[in-house]
């Protein structure tokens, strides 16, 4: 049986587990210690489970910037931008214009740069469809 690093035993649901030749777990007919107990009847069950991220959301977060979202992020997550991407894909028949691969993980590439030409961001003629590999080769990046 393979064990995870750091775990002495790895339990699998529905299987019988043994340690040193003896069966582990509850024996037939044995009643668990907490059977029938509720939070109201037993104080051992009445506790708040600690949360990992309590108190660091919203204004209490060290990354809080008065509720501002960077303009680039707000544009790229907008409906208008998503509609532009879909229009570019449909115009090119969901085919990469460099390698003629159809479908897969496609990117909509701006011919005129997104940052330098804000008036051309949503112009369908300013976009071409590229597959992930060709787009990464063009920009010198590798996307996972």
Protein Blocks (a to p, Z undefined) as FASTA:
>chain_A
ZZdehiabdcdehiacdeehiaedjdehiacfkgoiafklpmklmccdddfkgoiacjlp
mkbgghiacfklmmmmpmklmmmmmmmmmmnoopafklopgghjdddddfbafklmmmlm
mgmklpccddfklmmmmnopacZZ
